[in-house]
Amino acid sequence: MINRFFKTRRVTGGVWMLAAVALVAASGPQAAAAADAPAAASGAPPAGRYQLDKSHASLLFRVSHLGFSNYTTRFSRFDAQLTFDPAKLVASQVVVTIDATSLEMDGAPQACLDIVRGPQMLDTAKFPEMIYKSERVQVKGSNSMEIIGKLTLHGVTRALVLNATYNGGYAGHPMDPHARVGFSAHASLKRSDFGIAFGIPAAGSTMGVGDPIDISIEAEFSGPALPTTNPK
């Protein structure tokens, strides 16, 4: 949006002011309230409860299609709650809820989408939600960890490990006066383990939709409010 704005207009004089206002508005009402504040971020994020920032999160999965491509698609509606302490990553806990009906397949025929959402595969009418709950965290490096938990999918609950990276965070920012943290995570599963075997290629063949599913997650979380300093 911003690139199109500057590509189609020569920004001079008063229009610069309009551009600045647009940039502030694009960041939301909290940003507008703090438009005149300094731009520096403040401190390390505190321990506490964090809520998924849905505008900065994605949940993608990839699956082999006929062996010709790793078809990539996503769920557009999901939520997560995080209990987090940057000084003690091992104590972190997360619960993720996914709306199974929000599966997106851009450009796919409706018949294909009906099969994936229908009783042959996800059966979203019977199993409208997927839930992942972490049970423990194993720290692997300064910012890397394994999140060991259980995924409930298609009415079946099985262990699932997320290989996650903590991308950092802050206690707050004048344009975002709450703590913020970010993570990247990957996992893999076999859909047949969850009772979804329709279309899996026969042994020695790629004619179908693969059994292994690769999952990719990018997520930012918003946490406790930035402490205010009372003027002396």
N, C-alpha and C positions, 0 to 999 in steps of 0.2 A: 504494500500500500504506500509506504513512504517513498520507495523508488519510483513508483508511477507518479507520485505528486511532484517530485523534482524533475522527472523526465519531461513532463508536459508543461511545466511552468518555469519561467525565469524568475527566480525568487529575489526580489529586491525590496528595499525600504520596508513599508508596512507589511508586505507579504511574509517577510521573515518572522514577524510577530505571530501571524496566523500559523506558520509552520511550527513554531515553538509550542503554541497552544495545542495544535493537533498531536504533537509528540507527547505532551503531558496527558491529554485526554486518552490517548491510546494505552496509557499505563494504568488507567482506572481512577476512581475517585480519590483513593489514598494519595496517588501521585499528584493530582491536581491540588490537593490541600497543602502539599509540601513543595510546590513548584519553585519557590524562592529559596529553599533550603540548600545547604552545601551538598555536593554529590558523593561525599566519602561514605563508605560503609563503616559500620561500627562493630568491632569486637567479634569474638568467637560465639557461635550459637550456644544457647544455654540448654541444659537438660530439660526435658519436659515432653508434653504431648504435642504432636504435629499432625496437621491435616493435609491431605493431598491437594496441591494446587492443580486443578483439572485443566487449566489453560496452559500448563507447562508439563504435560505428561502424555506418554504414548505407550500403547500396549500392542506390539506387532507379533505376528507369528508367520513362519515360513514352512512350506511343505512342498515336496517334490510333485510336480505335475507331469506325468508321462516320462519322467526323466529328462525332459526338455528344459525345464526351468524350476527354480525354487520360488513358487508363487508366494507373494507376500501380501498379507491382508491384516486387518486390525479389528479390535473391539473399540467402539467409540464412547461407551459409557461404563465407567468403573470408578471405584472410590477406594481409599485406603486411609487407615489411621496408624500412626507410628508413635511408639514410645522410644525416645532417643536420648542418649548421652554421649557426646563426642569424645569424652574422656574415658568412656567405658562402652565401646561398641558392642562388646559381648552381651551386654544387658538389653540391647535393643529388641523390640518386638513390633511386628507389623501384621495387620489383618487387611486383606484385600478382597473386595466384593466386585464381581464382574457381571454385568448384565449380558447374558448369553444371546439375547435377542438383538443386541447392538452390533453383531457381526457385520462388517462392511466388505463388499466384494465389488469394487469399482469396475464398471463396464461388463460385469458378468451377466449372462442371461438370467431372467427371473427364475427359470426352471432349475438352474444350477444353485441359486441361492436357496430355493425352496428345499432342495435335497439336503444341503448342508445344515439348514436350520431345522429340518423336519425329522421324523422318527428314524430315518435311516442313519442319521449321524448325530447331531447335537440334541435333537428332540427338545427344542427350547420350550415347547408348550408344557412338557412334563418336567423339565429341568431348567427353569428360567435363570438360575444363578449359578455361578462358579465362585467358590470361596477358597482363599489361600490363607492359612494361619501359620505363622512361624512358631517354632518350638524352642530353638536355640540358635546361637550364632557362634561360628568359629572364625576367629580373626586370622587371616593368612598373611597380612602385611600391614603397613602403616595405614592404608586406606582400602584394603581389600579384605573380603570376608566371604564365607559361605553361610547362607541363611538356610537352615534346615527346617522344613515344615511339612505340612500336608495340604494337598490340593483336593478339593471335592469337585468333580467334574462328571456330568452325566450320571449322577447318583452314586458314583464310586469315589472313595477316598483313598489316596495313595501318597506316599512320601514324595516330596519334590525339593530339590536343592537349587537355590538361586545363587549363582556366582556374581557377587555384587561388588561395586566400587563406590566408595563414598567420595563424591566430587567436591566436598567442602561446603561451607555455609557462612552465614554471618548472624550477628545478634539483631541486626536491623539496618535500615537505610532510610534517609529522609523521604525517599519516594516509595518506600516499602517498609513501613514502621513495625514490622514483625520479624522474628527470627526466620531464617530460610536455610534449608539444606537440600542437597541434590544427590541423586544416586543413579547409576546405570547398573543394569542386571541382565543376566542371560540364564536360560535354562533349556533343557530338552526333555521330552517325554515321548513315549509311544502311545498313540491314541488307542491302540488295541488293548492296552492295560486298563483303559477306562471303558471298555465295552463298545468302542466305536471302530468296527472293523470293515464297514462297507467301503468297497472300492480299493482296498489294499491290493497291490499287484501280487500275482502268483509268484512263487519262488523262482528266481532266475529271470524275472520280467520286470519292466518298469511301466507296464501298461496299466495305469491307474493313478491313484493319489496315495503318496507315501504314508507309511506308518509313523516314522519319526517326525516330530514337530519341534521346530526351533523357536524359542520365545525370546523376545527382546523388549526390555522395559527401560524407559527414561522417565524419571519422576523427580519433581520438586515438591517439597512440603513446606507449609507455612506454620510457624510455631508461636511461642509466647511473644507478647507485644514488647517492642523496644522500650526499655526503661526511660522515663523522661527525667530531665534534670531541672529542678526548680531554680530560677534565677535568684542570686543572692541580693 
